């Protein structure tokens, strides 16, 4: 039976702020789920909680039949979960190849050299292979961070605003790459993606989960979420007219 990433009744509080409240989410392998919501709705807090960066006050997180609630990030990563961050977190003094090698070594069953060559080719990074990560253009840094995460061959991949700062062509290339990650012939992984580019989310995702003020507002197909009045109001305000709902989230 394929593994499932499951979040049940997850809550997280920062001082007087309830960042998450009883959030439920389930991600299957070979599925792409979008995680959207207005600024401050709890999206990154949820990803940080799932990946072990933060520890929730209540609720549970499981990967397959393993409860990983409260585990440290490195232990969760070894169970098959990889992630990226809002701002690229690379070893900037190391080369592109060296950054990829570190990601691959998290999954030691691979021949490192062969896997590096595969990632360089898949992500179009060959010409920068010996360049230091800190010298790369921003779009290339984002691509390298995703490549390094993919190098660990994760079963679940969490992407936090991967298209931030990318131009239109770079965003389109990224969309095509992400689609390929769930292909059983490639990674076959489940993907949870936080993204403010709603057009990308609607084109890319099988399901969309919407947070607002730390709570689940809606979940469903892109079409259902796009036409959900509560979601449109959360993004556009209550004065936004019903006649405009069809174009509000495209």
Biotite code that builds the C-alpha atoms (Angstrom):
import biotite.structure as struc

atoms = struc.array([
    struc.Atom([0.000, 0.000, 0.000], chain_id="A", res_id=1, res_name="UNK", atom_name="CA", element="C"),
    struc.Atom([1.509, 3.381, -1.025], chain_id="A", res_id=2, res_name="UNK", atom_name="CA", element="C"),
    struc.Atom([2.643, 5.738, 1.701], chain_id="A", res_id=3, res_name="UNK", atom_name="CA", element="C"),
    struc.Atom([0.507, 8.708, 2.695], chain_id="A", res_id=4, res_name="UNK", atom_name="CA", element="C"),
    struc.Atom([1.570, 11.958, 4.365], chain_id="A", res_id=5, res_name="UNK", atom_name="CA", element="C"),
    struc.Atom([-1.161, 12.744, 6.875], chain_id="A", res_id=6, res_name="UNK", atom_name="CA", element="C"),
    struc.Atom([-1.745, 15.732, 9.137], chain_id="A", res_id=7, res_name="UNK", atom_name="CA", element="C"),
    struc.Atom([-4.494, 15.456, 11.767], chain_id="A", res_id=8, res_name="UNK", atom_name="CA", element="C"),
    struc.Atom([-5.907, 18.289, 13.889], chain_id="A", res_id=9, res_name="UNK", atom_name="CA", element="C"),
    struc.Atom([-2.577, 20.153, 13.833], chain_id="A", res_id=10, res_name="UNK", atom_name="CA", element="C"),
    struc.Atom([-2.336, 23.285, 15.975], chain_id="A", res_id=11, res_name="UNK", atom_name="CA", element="C"),
    struc.Atom([0.549, 25.709, 16.538], chain_id="A", res_id=12, res_name="UNK", atom_name="CA", element="C"),
    struc.Atom([0.647, 28.853, 18.652], chain_id="A", res_id=13, res_name="UNK", atom_name="CA", element="C"),
    struc.Atom([3.204, 31.674, 18.843], chain_id="A", res_id=14, res_name="UNK", atom_name="CA", element="C"),
    struc.Atom([2.718, 33.664, 22.063], chain_id="A", res_id=15, res_name="UNK", atom_name="CA", element="C"),
    struc.Atom([-0.759, 35.158, 21.617], chain_id="A", res_id=16, res_name="UNK", atom_name="CA", element="C"),
    struc.Atom([-1.128, 34.165, 17.945], chain_id="A", res_id=17, res_name="UNK", atom_name="CA", element="C"),
    struc.Atom([-2.906, 30.966, 16.948], chain_id="A", res_id=18, res_name="UNK", atom_name="CA", element="C"),
    struc.Atom([-0.973, 30.231, 13.760], chain_id="A", res_id=19, res_name="UNK", atom_name="CA", element="C"),
    struc.Atom([-2.650, 26.876, 13.039], chain_id="A", res_id=20, res_name="UNK", atom_name="CA", element="C"),
    struc.Atom([-5.869, 25.467, 14.442], chain_id="A", res_id=21, res_name="UNK", atom_name="CA", element="C"),
    struc.Atom([-7.025, 21.874, 13.897], chain_id="A", res_id=22, res_name="UNK", atom_name="CA", element="C"),
    struc.Atom([-5.676, 21.568, 10.357], chain_id="A", res_id=23, res_name="UNK", atom_name="CA", element="C"),
    struc.Atom([-6.234, 18.245, 8.558], chain_id="A", res_id=24, res_name="UNK", atom_name="CA", element="C"),
    struc.Atom([-4.414, 17.403, 5.335], chain_id="A", res_id=25, res_name="UNK", atom_name="CA", element="C"),
    struc.Atom([-3.623, 14.210, 3.437], chain_id="A", res_id=26, res_name="UNK", atom_name="CA", element="C"),
    struc.Atom([-1.153, 13.917, 0.564], chain_id="A", res_id=27, res_name="UNK", atom_name="CA", element="C"),
    struc.Atom([-0.750, 10.773, -1.535], chain_id="A", res_id=28, res_name="UNK", atom_name="CA", element="C"),
    struc.Atom([2.261, 9.724, -3.553], chain_id="A", res_id=29, res_name="UNK", atom_name="CA", element="C"),
    struc.Atom([2.147, 10.840, -7.211], chain_id="A", res_id=30, res_name="UNK", atom_name="CA", element="C"),
    struc.Atom([-0.198, 13.685, -6.221], chain_id="A", res_id=31, res_name="UNK", atom_name="CA", element="C"),
    struc.Atom([0.407, 17.427, -6.415], chain_id="A", res_id=32, res_name="UNK", atom_name="CA", element="C"),
    struc.Atom([-1.437, 19.502, -3.819], chain_id="A", res_id=33, res_name="UNK", atom_name="CA", element="C"),
    struc.Atom([-1.371, 23.281, -3.731], chain_id="A", res_id=34, res_name="UNK", atom_name="CA", element="C"),
    struc.Atom([-1.356, 25.070, -0.378], chain_id="A", res_id=35, res_name="UNK", atom_name="CA", element="C"),
    struc.Atom([-2.663, 28.615, -0.728], chain_id="A", res_id=36, res_name="UNK", atom_name="CA", element="C"),
    struc.Atom([-4.055, 31.402, 1.407], chain_id="A", res_id=37, res_name="UNK", atom_name="CA", element="C"),
    struc.Atom([-3.656, 35.126, 2.108], chain_id="A", res_id=38, res_name="UNK", atom_name="CA", element="C"),
    struc.Atom([-0.454, 36.380, 3.727], chain_id="A", res_id=39, res_name="UNK", atom_name="CA", element="C"),
    struc.Atom([-0.210, 35.235, 7.326], chain_id="A", res_id=40, res_name="UNK", atom_name="CA", element="C"),
    struc.Atom([-2.653, 32.372, 6.884], chain_id="A", res_id=41, res_name="UNK", atom_name="CA", element="C"),
    struc.Atom([-0.245, 29.734, 8.241], chain_id="A", res_id=42, res_name="UNK", atom_name="CA", element="C"),
    struc.Atom([1.113, 28.133, 5.068], chain_id="A", res_id=43, res_name="UNK", atom_name="CA", element="C"),
    struc.Atom([4.811, 28.222, 5.963], chain_id="A", res_id=44, res_name="UNK", atom_name="CA", element="C"),
    struc.Atom([4.036, 27.362, 9.587], chain_id="A", res_id=45, res_name="UNK", atom_name="CA", element="C"),
    struc.Atom([2.307, 24.219, 8.338], chain_id="A", res_id=46, res_name="UNK", atom_name="CA", element="C"),
    struc.Atom([5.240, 23.210, 6.138], chain_id="A", res_id=47, res_name="UNK", atom_name="CA", element="C"),
    struc.Atom([7.685, 23.970, 8.962], chain_id="A", res_id=48, res_name="UNK", atom_name="CA", element="C"),
    struc.Atom([5.642, 21.788, 11.313], chain_id="A", res_id=49, res_name="UNK", atom_name="CA", element="C"),
    struc.Atom([5.437, 18.893, 8.868], chain_id="A", res_id=50, res_name="UNK", atom_name="CA", element="C"),
    struc.Atom([9.184, 18.988, 8.175], chain_id="A", res_id=51, res_name="UNK", atom_name="CA", element="C"),
    struc.Atom([10.232, 19.230, 11.824], chain_id="A", res_id=52, res_name="UNK", atom_name="CA", element="C"),
    struc.Atom([11.434, 22.830, 11.838], chain_id="A", res_id=53, res_name="UNK", atom_name="CA", element="C"),
    struc.Atom([8.632, 23.620, 14.312], chain_id="A", res_id=54, res_name="UNK", atom_name="CA", element="C"),
    struc.Atom([6.922, 21.362, 16.837], chain_id="A", res_id=55, res_name="UNK", atom_name="CA", element="C"),
    struc.Atom([3.112, 21.597, 17.035], chain_id="A", res_id=56, res_name="UNK", atom_name="CA", element="C"),
    struc.Atom([1.251, 21.979, 20.311], chain_id="A", res_id=57, res_name="UNK", atom_name="CA", element="C"),
    struc.Atom([-1.462, 19.519, 19.300], chain_id="A", res_id=58, res_name="UNK", atom_name="CA", element="C"),
    struc.Atom([-2.318, 17.094, 16.549], chain_id="A", res_id=59, res_name="UNK", atom_name="CA", element="C"),
    struc.Atom([-0.226, 14.546, 14.689], chain_id="A", res_id=60, res_name="UNK", atom_name="CA", element="C"),
    struc.Atom([1.887, 14.103, 11.563], chain_id="A", res_id=61, res_name="UNK", atom_name="CA", element="C"),
    struc.Atom([2.509, 10.708, 10.022], chain_id="A", res_id=62, res_name="UNK", atom_name="CA", element="C"),
    struc.Atom([4.359, 9.333, 7.013], chain_id="A", res_id=63, res_name="UNK", atom_name="CA", element="C"),
    struc.Atom([2.939, 5.951, 6.123], chain_id="A", res_id=64, res_name="UNK", atom_name="CA", element="C"),
    struc.Atom([2.364, 4.137, 9.408], chain_id="A", res_id=65, res_name="UNK", atom_name="CA", element="C"),
    struc.Atom([5.056, 6.133, 11.231], chain_id="A", res_id=66, res_name="UNK", atom_name="CA", element="C"),
    struc.Atom([4.031, 8.940, 13.582], chain_id="A", res_id=67, res_name="UNK", atom_name="CA", element="C"),
    struc.Atom([6.707, 11.633, 13.166], chain_id="A", res_id=68, res_name="UNK", atom_name="CA", element="C"),
    struc.Atom([5.110, 14.316, 15.355], chain_id="A", res_id=69, res_name="UNK", atom_name="CA", element="C"),
    struc.Atom([7.845, 16.231, 17.167], chain_id="A", res_id=70, res_name="UNK", atom_name="CA", element="C"),
    struc.Atom([10.695, 14.521, 15.306], chain_id="A", res_id=71, res_name="UNK", atom_name="CA", element="C"),
    struc.Atom([13.742, 16.568, 14.310], chain_id="A", res_id=72, res_name="UNK", atom_name="CA", element="C"),
    struc.Atom([14.105, 17.625, 10.676], chain_id="A", res_id=73, res_name="UNK", atom_name="CA", element="C"),
    struc.Atom([17.023, 15.323, 9.853], chain_id="A", res_id=74, res_name="UNK", atom_name="CA", element="C"),
    struc.Atom([15.195, 12.254, 11.158], chain_id="A", res_id=75, res_name="UNK", atom_name="CA", element="C"),
    struc.Atom([12.068, 13.109, 9.157], chain_id="A", res_id=76, res_name="UNK", atom_name="CA", element="C"),
    struc.Atom([14.234, 13.678, 6.064], chain_id="A", res_id=77, res_name="UNK", atom_name="CA", element="C"),
    struc.Atom([15.702, 10.187, 6.380], chain_id="A", res_id=78, res_name="UNK", atom_name="CA", element="C"),
    struc.Atom([12.161, 8.808, 6.284], chain_id="A", res_id=79, res_name="UNK", atom_name="CA", element="C"),
    struc.Atom([11.693, 10.244, 2.796], chain_id="A", res_id=80, res_name="UNK", atom_name="CA", element="C"),
    struc.Atom([10.620, 13.876, 3.138], chain_id="A", res_id=81, res_name="UNK", atom_name="CA", element="C"),
    struc.Atom([12.503, 16.747, 1.476], chain_id="A", res_id=82, res_name="UNK", atom_name="CA", element="C"),
    struc.Atom([11.739, 20.446, 1.308], chain_id="A", res_id=83, res_name="UNK", atom_name="CA", element="C"),
    struc.Atom([12.822, 23.811, -0.010], chain_id="A", res_id=84, res_name="UNK", atom_name="CA", element="C"),
    struc.Atom([12.484, 27.220, 1.634], chain_id="A", res_id=85, res_name="UNK", atom_name="CA", element="C"),
    struc.Atom([11.069, 30.625, 0.697], chain_id="A", res_id=86, res_name="UNK", atom_name="CA", element="C"),
    struc.Atom([14.634, 31.884, 0.278], chain_id="A", res_id=87, res_name="UNK", atom_name="CA", element="C"),
    struc.Atom([17.157, 29.504, -1.266], chain_id="A", res_id=88, res_name="UNK", atom_name="CA", element="C"),
    struc.Atom([19.259, 27.843, 1.438], chain_id="A", res_id=89, res_name="UNK", atom_name="CA", element="C"),
    struc.Atom([22.387, 26.636, -0.295], chain_id="A", res_id=90, res_name="UNK", atom_name="CA", element="C"),
    struc.Atom([26.022, 26.172, 0.636], chain_id="A", res_id=91, res_name="UNK", atom_name="CA", element="C"),
    struc.Atom([26.995, 29.324, -1.227], chain_id="A", res_id=92, res_name="UNK", atom_name="CA", element="C"),
    struc.Atom([30.755, 28.800, -0.978], chain_id="A", res_id=93, res_name="UNK", atom_name="CA", element="C"),
    struc.Atom([30.466, 25.327, -2.536], chain_id="A", res_id=94, res_name="UNK", atom_name="CA", element="C"),
    struc.Atom([30.062, 24.510, -6.216], chain_id="A", res_id=95, res_name="UNK", atom_name="CA", element="C"),
    struc.Atom([26.852, 23.358, -7.851], chain_id="A", res_id=96, res_name="UNK", atom_name="CA", element="C"),
    struc.Atom([28.190, 19.798, -7.953], chain_id="A", res_id=97, res_name="UNK", atom_name="CA", element="C"),
    struc.Atom([29.177, 19.878, -4.283], chain_id="A", res_id=98, res_name="UNK", atom_name="CA", element="C"),
    struc.Atom([25.717, 21.117, -3.286], chain_id="A", res_id=99, res_name="UNK", atom_name="CA", element="C"),
    struc.Atom([24.117, 18.278, -5.251], chain_id="A", res_id=100, res_name="UNK", atom_name="CA", element="C"),
    struc.Atom([26.469, 15.707, -3.727], chain_id="A", res_id=101, res_name="UNK", atom_name="CA", element="C"),
    struc.Atom([25.368, 16.712, -0.239], chain_id="A", res_id=102, res_name="UNK", atom_name="CA", element="C"),
    struc.Atom([21.725, 16.183, -1.163], chain_id="A", res_id=103, res_name="UNK", atom_name="CA", element="C"),
    struc.Atom([22.428, 12.809, -2.757], chain_id="A", res_id=104, res_name="UNK", atom_name="CA", element="C"),
    struc.Atom([24.403, 11.561, 0.236], chain_id="A", res_id=105, res_name="UNK", atom_name="CA", element="C"),
    struc.Atom([21.208, 11.822, 2.290], chain_id="A", res_id=106, res_name="UNK", atom_name="CA", element="C"),
    struc.Atom([20.107, 8.799, 0.238], chain_id="A", res_id=107, res_name="UNK", atom_name="CA", element="C"),
    struc.Atom([23.326, 6.789, 0.238], chain_id="A", res_id=108, res_name="UNK", atom_name="CA", element="C"),
    struc.Atom([21.953, 3.958, -1.904], chain_id="A", res_id=109, res_name="UNK", atom_name="CA", element="C"),
    struc.Atom([22.817, 5.946, -5.012], chain_id="A", res_id=110, res_name="UNK", atom_name="CA", element="C"),
    struc.Atom([26.044, 6.165, -6.957], chain_id="A", res_id=111, res_name="UNK", atom_name="CA", element="C"),
    struc.Atom([26.825, 9.826, -6.313], chain_id="A", res_id=112, res_name="UNK", atom_name="CA", element="C"),
    struc.Atom([28.554, 10.585, -9.623], chain_id="A", res_id=113, res_name="UNK", atom_name="CA", element="C"),
    struc.Atom([25.791, 9.063, -11.746], chain_id="A", res_id=114, res_name="UNK", atom_name="CA", element="C"),
    struc.Atom([23.107, 10.852, -9.759], chain_id="A", res_id=115, res_name="UNK", atom_name="CA", element="C"),
    struc.Atom([24.908, 14.212, -10.034], chain_id="A", res_id=116, res_name="UNK", atom_name="CA", element="C"),
    struc.Atom([25.071, 13.832, -13.817], chain_id="A", res_id=117, res_name="UNK", atom_name="CA", element="C"),
    struc.Atom([21.367, 12.979, -13.931], chain_id="A", res_id=118, res_name="UNK", atom_name="CA", element="C"),
    struc.Atom([20.412, 16.044, -11.848], chain_id="A", res_id=119, res_name="UNK", atom_name="CA", element="C"),
    struc.Atom([22.649, 18.408, -13.812], chain_id="A", res_id=120, res_name="UNK", atom_name="CA", element="C"),
    struc.Atom([20.963, 17.232, -16.995], chain_id="A", res_id=121, res_name="UNK", atom_name="CA", element="C"),
    struc.Atom([17.395, 17.212, -15.650], chain_id="A", res_id=122, res_name="UNK", atom_name="CA", element="C"),
    struc.Atom([17.669, 20.725, -14.219], chain_id="A", res_id=123, res_name="UNK", atom_name="CA", element="C"),
    struc.Atom([19.767, 22.223, -17.012], chain_id="A", res_id=124, res_name="UNK", atom_name="CA", element="C"),
    struc.Atom([22.664, 23.065, -14.700], chain_id="A", res_id=125, res_name="UNK", atom_name="CA", element="C"),
    struc.Atom([25.549, 21.498, -16.661], chain_id="A", res_id=126, res_name="UNK", atom_name="CA", element="C"),
    struc.Atom([27.218, 24.756, -17.708], chain_id="A", res_id=127, res_name="UNK", atom_name="CA", element="C"),
    struc.Atom([27.326, 25.977, -14.097], chain_id="A", res_id=128, res_name="UNK", atom_name="CA", element="C"),
    struc.Atom([28.480, 22.672, -12.572], chain_id="A", res_id=129, res_name="UNK", atom_name="CA", element="C"),
    struc.Atom([31.797, 24.039, -11.283], chain_id="A", res_id=130, res_name="UNK", atom_name="CA", element="C"),
    struc.Atom([30.511, 27.501, -10.333], chain_id="A", res_id=131, res_name="UNK", atom_name="CA", element="C"),
    struc.Atom([30.031, 28.398, -6.701], chain_id="A", res_id=132, res_name="UNK", atom_name="CA", element="C"),
    struc.Atom([26.372, 28.528, -5.725], chain_id="A", res_id=133, res_name="UNK", atom_name="CA", element="C"),
    struc.Atom([26.737, 32.090, -4.408], chain_id="A", res_id=134, res_name="UNK", atom_name="CA", element="C"),
    struc.Atom([27.682, 33.367, -7.887], chain_id="A", res_id=135, res_name="UNK", atom_name="CA", element="C"),
    struc.Atom([24.560, 32.030, -9.613], chain_id="A", res_id=136, res_name="UNK", atom_name="CA", element="C"),
    struc.Atom([21.637, 34.184, -10.706], chain_id="A", res_id=137, res_name="UNK", atom_name="CA", element="C"),
    struc.Atom([18.657, 33.953, -8.366], chain_id="A", res_id=138, res_name="UNK", atom_name="CA", element="C"),
    struc.Atom([16.603, 31.775, -10.701], chain_id="A", res_id=139, res_name="UNK", atom_name="CA", element="C"),
    struc.Atom([19.451, 29.277, -10.943], chain_id="A", res_id=140, res_name="UNK", atom_name="CA", element="C"),
    struc.Atom([19.836, 29.208, -7.169], chain_id="A", res_id=141, res_name="UNK", atom_name="CA", element="C"),
    struc.Atom([16.166, 28.270, -6.824], chain_id="A", res_id=142, res_name="UNK", atom_name="CA", element="C"),
    struc.Atom([16.605, 25.551, -9.435], chain_id="A", res_id=143, res_name="UNK", atom_name="CA", element="C"),
    struc.Atom([19.688, 24.217, -7.647], chain_id="A", res_id=144, res_name="UNK", atom_name="CA", element="C"),
    struc.Atom([17.909, 24.069, -4.294], chain_id="A", res_id=145, res_name="UNK", atom_name="CA", element="C"),
    struc.Atom([15.082, 22.034, -5.807], chain_id="A", res_id=146, res_name="UNK", atom_name="CA", element="C"),
    struc.Atom([17.591, 19.776, -7.584], chain_id="A", res_id=147, res_name="UNK", atom_name="CA", element="C"),
    struc.Atom([19.384, 19.133, -4.293], chain_id="A", res_id=148, res_name="UNK", atom_name="CA", element="C"),
    struc.Atom([16.085, 18.214, -2.606], chain_id="A", res_id=149, res_name="UNK", atom_name="CA", element="C"),
    struc.Atom([15.201, 15.892, -5.500], chain_id="A", res_id=150, res_name="UNK", atom_name="CA", element="C"),
    struc.Atom([18.655, 14.294, -5.202], chain_id="A", res_id=151, res_name="UNK", atom_name="CA", element="C"),
    struc.Atom([17.637, 12.613, -1.943], chain_id="A", res_id=152, res_name="UNK", atom_name="CA", element="C"),
    struc.Atom([14.901, 10.768, -3.882], chain_id="A", res_id=153, res_name="UNK", atom_name="CA", element="C"),
    struc.Atom([12.106, 11.841, -1.514], chain_id="A", res_id=154, res_name="UNK", atom_name="CA", element="C"),
    struc.Atom([8.713, 10.179, -1.286], chain_id="A", res_id=155, res_name="UNK", atom_name="CA", element="C"),
    struc.Atom([7.220, 13.557, -0.367], chain_id="A", res_id=156, res_name="UNK", atom_name="CA", element="C"),
    struc.Atom([8.521, 16.943, -1.489], chain_id="A", res_id=157, res_name="UNK", atom_name="CA", element="C"),
    struc.Atom([7.471, 20.230, 0.135], chain_id="A", res_id=158, res_name="UNK", atom_name="CA", element="C"),
    struc.Atom([8.092, 23.335, -1.980], chain_id="A", res_id=159, res_name="UNK", atom_name="CA", element="C"),
    struc.Atom([7.758, 26.726, -0.278], chain_id="A", res_id=160, res_name="UNK", atom_name="CA", element="C"),
    struc.Atom([7.193, 29.411, -2.931], chain_id="A", res_id=161, res_name="UNK", atom_name="CA", element="C"),
    struc.Atom([9.535, 27.883, -5.527], chain_id="A", res_id=162, res_name="UNK", atom_name="CA", element="C"),
    struc.Atom([8.542, 30.418, -8.207], chain_id="A", res_id=163, res_name="UNK", atom_name="CA", element="C"),
    struc.Atom([9.191, 33.501, -6.037], chain_id="A", res_id=164, res_name="UNK", atom_name="CA", element="C"),
    struc.Atom([11.399, 35.951, -7.916], chain_id="A", res_id=165, res_name="UNK", atom_name="CA", element="C"),
    struc.Atom([11.317, 33.999, -11.186], chain_id="A", res_id=166, res_name="UNK", atom_name="CA", element="C"),
    struc.Atom([10.375, 35.532, -14.512], chain_id="A", res_id=167, res_name="UNK", atom_name="CA", element="C"),
    struc.Atom([7.593, 34.124, -16.694], chain_id="A", res_id=168, res_name="UNK", atom_name="CA", element="C"),
    struc.Atom([9.822, 31.773, -18.696], chain_id="A", res_id=169, res_name="UNK", atom_name="CA", element="C"),
    struc.Atom([11.559, 30.487, -15.562], chain_id="A", res_id=170, res_name="UNK", atom_name="CA", element="C"),
    struc.Atom([8.197, 29.882, -13.881], chain_id="A", res_id=171, res_name="UNK", atom_name="CA", element="C"),
    struc.Atom([6.928, 27.930, -16.882], chain_id="A", res_id=172, res_name="UNK", atom_name="CA", element="C"),
    struc.Atom([10.064, 25.777, -16.945], chain_id="A", res_id=173, res_name="UNK", atom_name="CA", element="C"),
    struc.Atom([9.676, 25.143, -13.222], chain_id="A", res_id=174, res_name="UNK", atom_name="CA", element="C"),
    struc.Atom([6.040, 24.100, -13.666], chain_id="A", res_id=175, res_name="UNK", atom_name="CA", element="C"),
    struc.Atom([7.059, 21.497, -16.244], chain_id="A", res_id=176, res_name="UNK", atom_name="CA", element="C"),
    struc.Atom([9.820, 20.188, -13.971], chain_id="A", res_id=177, res_name="UNK", atom_name="CA", element="C"),
    struc.Atom([7.479, 19.820, -10.994], chain_id="A", res_id=178, res_name="UNK", atom_name="CA", element="C"),
    struc.Atom([4.933, 17.937, -13.103], chain_id="A", res_id=179, res_name="UNK", atom_name="CA", element="C"),
    struc.Atom([7.647, 15.422, -13.910], chain_id="A", res_id=180, res_name="UNK", atom_name="CA", element="C"),
    struc.Atom([8.494, 14.767, -10.261], chain_id="A", res_id=181, res_name="UNK", atom_name="CA", element="C"),
    struc.Atom([5.299, 12.811, -9.631], chain_id="A", res_id=182, res_name="UNK", atom_name="CA", element="C"),
    struc.Atom([5.797, 10.578, -12.667], chain_id="A", res_id=183, res_name="UNK", atom_name="CA", element="C"),
    struc.Atom([6.431, 7.000, -11.470], chain_id="A", res_id=184, res_name="UNK", atom_name="CA", element="C"),
    struc.Atom([9.195, 6.768, -14.076], chain_id="A", res_id=185, res_name="UNK", atom_name="CA", element="C"),
    struc.Atom([10.908, 9.676, -12.327], chain_id="A", res_id=186, res_name="UNK", atom_name="CA", element="C"),
    struc.Atom([10.477, 10.305, -8.616], chain_id="A", res_id=187, res_name="UNK", atom_name="CA", element="C"),
    struc.Atom([6.876, 9.218, -8.204], chain_id="A", res_id=188, res_name="UNK", atom_name="CA", element="C"),
    struc.Atom([6.649, 11.456, -5.137], chain_id="A", res_id=189, res_name="UNK", atom_name="CA", element="C"),
    struc.Atom([3.820, 13.412, -3.575], chain_id="A", res_id=190, res_name="UNK", atom_name="CA", element="C"),
    struc.Atom([4.263, 17.186, -3.745], chain_id="A", res_id=191, res_name="UNK", atom_name="CA", element="C"),
    struc.Atom([2.887, 19.902, -1.472], chain_id="A", res_id=192, res_name="UNK", atom_name="CA", element="C"),
    struc.Atom([3.535, 23.326, -2.976], chain_id="A", res_id=193, res_name="UNK", atom_name="CA", element="C"),
    struc.Atom([3.012, 26.745, -1.396], chain_id="A", res_id=194, res_name="UNK", atom_name="CA", element="C"),
    struc.Atom([2.813, 29.380, -4.088], chain_id="A", res_id=195, res_name="UNK", atom_name="CA", element="C"),
    struc.Atom([1.417, 32.905, -4.516], chain_id="A", res_id=196, res_name="UNK", atom_name="CA", element="C"),
    struc.Atom([1.267, 32.417, -8.289], chain_id="A", res_id=197, res_name="UNK", atom_name="CA", element="C"),
    struc.Atom([-2.327, 31.222, -8.344], chain_id="A", res_id=198, res_name="UNK", atom_name="CA", element="C"),
    struc.Atom([-2.322, 30.686, -12.098], chain_id="A", res_id=199, res_name="UNK", atom_name="CA", element="C"),
    struc.Atom([0.509, 28.173, -11.633], chain_id="A", res_id=200, res_name="UNK", atom_name="CA", element="C"),
    struc.Atom([-1.351, 26.441, -8.790], chain_id="A", res_id=201, res_name="UNK", atom_name="CA", element="C"),
    struc.Atom([-4.532, 26.104, -10.819], chain_id="A", res_id=202, res_name="UNK", atom_name="CA", element="C"),
    struc.Atom([-2.654, 24.637, -13.797], chain_id="A", res_id=203, res_name="UNK", atom_name="CA", element="C"),
    struc.Atom([-0.379, 22.344, -11.816], chain_id="A", res_id=204, res_name="UNK", atom_name="CA", element="C"),
    struc.Atom([-2.289, 20.828, -8.920], chain_id="A", res_id=205, res_name="UNK", atom_name="CA", element="C"),
    struc.Atom([-4.671, 17.905, -8.555], chain_id="A", res_id=206, res_name="UNK", atom_name="CA", element="C"),
    struc.Atom([-6.117, 19.357, -5.357], chain_id="A", res_id=207, res_name="UNK", atom_name="CA", element="C"),
    struc.Atom([-5.837, 22.692, -3.578], chain_id="A", res_id=208, res_name="UNK", atom_name="CA", element="C"),
    struc.Atom([-5.935, 23.229, 0.199], chain_id="A", res_id=209, res_name="UNK", atom_name="CA", element="C"),
    struc.Atom([-6.809, 26.766, 1.329], chain_id="A", res_id=210, res_name="UNK", atom_name="CA", element="C"),
    struc.Atom([-5.796, 28.199, 4.710], chain_id="A", res_id=211, res_name="UNK", atom_name="CA", element="C"),
    struc.Atom([-7.130, 31.402, 6.226], chain_id="A", res_id=212, res_name="UNK", atom_name="CA", element="C"),
    struc.Atom([-6.160, 32.665, 9.678], chain_id="A", res_id=213, res_name="UNK", atom_name="CA", element="C"),
    struc.Atom([-4.631, 29.300, 10.526], chain_id="A", res_id=214, res_name="UNK", atom_name="CA", element="C"),
    struc.Atom([-7.691, 27.225, 9.664], chain_id="A", res_id=215, res_name="UNK", atom_name="CA", element="C"),
    struc.Atom([-8.735, 25.213, 6.646], chain_id="A", res_id=216, res_name="UNK", atom_name="CA", element="C"),
    struc.Atom([-11.104, 27.323, 4.567], chain_id="A", res_id=217, res_name="UNK", atom_name="CA", element="C"),
    struc.Atom([-11.589, 24.909, 1.672], chain_id="A", res_id=218, res_name="UNK", atom_name="CA", element="C"),
    struc.Atom([-10.097, 21.912, -0.107], chain_id="A", res_id=219, res_name="UNK", atom_name="CA", element="C"),
    struc.Atom([-10.900, 20.425, -3.475], chain_id="A", res_id=220, res_name="UNK", atom_name="CA", element="C"),
    struc.Atom([-10.130, 20.486, -7.164], chain_id="A", res_id=221, res_name="UNK", atom_name="CA", element="C"),
    struc.Atom([-8.720, 23.701, -8.646], chain_id="A", res_id=222, res_name="UNK", atom_name="CA", element="C"),
    struc.Atom([-12.078, 24.281, -10.325], chain_id="A", res_id=223, res_name="UNK", atom_name="CA", element="C"),
    struc.Atom([-14.007, 23.910, -7.074], chain_id="A", res_id=224, res_name="UNK", atom_name="CA", element="C"),
    struc.Atom([-11.637, 26.154, -5.131], chain_id="A", res_id=225, res_name="UNK", atom_name="CA", element="C"),
    struc.Atom([-11.617, 28.792, -7.853], chain_id="A", res_id=226, res_name="UNK", atom_name="CA", element="C"),
    struc.Atom([-15.395, 29.130, -7.641], chain_id="A", res_id=227, res_name="UNK", atom_name="CA", element="C"),
    struc.Atom([-15.655, 28.918, -3.830], chain_id="A", res_id=228, res_name="UNK", atom_name="CA", element="C"),
    struc.Atom([-17.172, 32.204, -2.576], chain_id="A", res_id=229, res_name="UNK", atom_name="CA", element="C"),
    struc.Atom([-15.429, 32.005, 0.816], chain_id="A", res_id=230, res_name="UNK", atom_name="CA", element="C"),
    struc.Atom([-12.042, 31.599, -0.872], chain_id="A", res_id=231, res_name="UNK", atom_name="CA", element="C"),
    struc.Atom([-12.658, 34.516, -3.223], chain_id="A", res_id=232, res_name="UNK", atom_name="CA", element="C"),
    struc.Atom([-13.698, 36.700, -0.283], chain_id="A", res_id=233, res_name="UNK", atom_name="CA", element="C"),
    struc.Atom([-10.562, 35.753, 1.661], chain_id="A", res_id=234, res_name="UNK", atom_name="CA", element="C"),
    struc.Atom([-8.396, 36.888, -1.233], chain_id="A", res_id=235, res_name="UNK", atom_name="CA", element="C"),
    struc.Atom([-10.412, 39.740, -2.677], chain_id="A", res_id=236, res_name="UNK", atom_name="CA", element="C"),
    struc.Atom([-12.665, 40.994, 0.143], chain_id="A", res_id=237, res_name="UNK", atom_name="CA", element="C"),
    struc.Atom([-16.421, 40.759, 0.676], chain_id="A", res_id=238, res_name="UNK", atom_name="CA", element="C"),
    struc.Atom([-17.143, 43.624, -1.728], chain_id="A", res_id=239, res_name="UNK", atom_name="CA", element="C"),
    struc.Atom([-15.807, 41.568, -4.623], chain_id="A", res_id=240, res_name="UNK", atom_name="CA", element="C"),
    struc.Atom([-18.849, 40.843, -6.797], chain_id="A", res_id=241, res_name="UNK", atom_name="CA", element="C"),
    struc.Atom([-20.150, 37.368, -7.572], chain_id="A", res_id=242, res_name="UNK", atom_name="CA", element="C"),
    struc.Atom([-19.926, 38.111, -11.291], chain_id="A", res_id=243, res_name="UNK", atom_name="CA", element="C"),
    struc.Atom([-16.157, 38.340, -10.978], chain_id="A", res_id=244, res_name="UNK", atom_name="CA", element="C"),
    struc.Atom([-15.669, 35.014, -9.168], chain_id="A", res_id=245, res_name="UNK", atom_name="CA", element="C"),
    struc.Atom([-14.704, 33.170, -12.325], chain_id="A", res_id=246, res_name="UNK", atom_name="CA", element="C"),
    struc.Atom([-11.583, 35.284, -12.872], chain_id="A", res_id=247, res_name="UNK", atom_name="CA", element="C"),
    struc.Atom([-10.595, 36.079, -9.296], chain_id="A", res_id=248, res_name="UNK", atom_name="CA", element="C"),
    struc.Atom([-8.240, 33.160, -8.772], chain_id="A", res_id=249, res_name="UNK", atom_name="CA", element="C"),
    struc.Atom([-6.726, 32.656, -12.200], chain_id="A", res_id=250, res_name="UNK", atom_name="CA", element="C"),
])
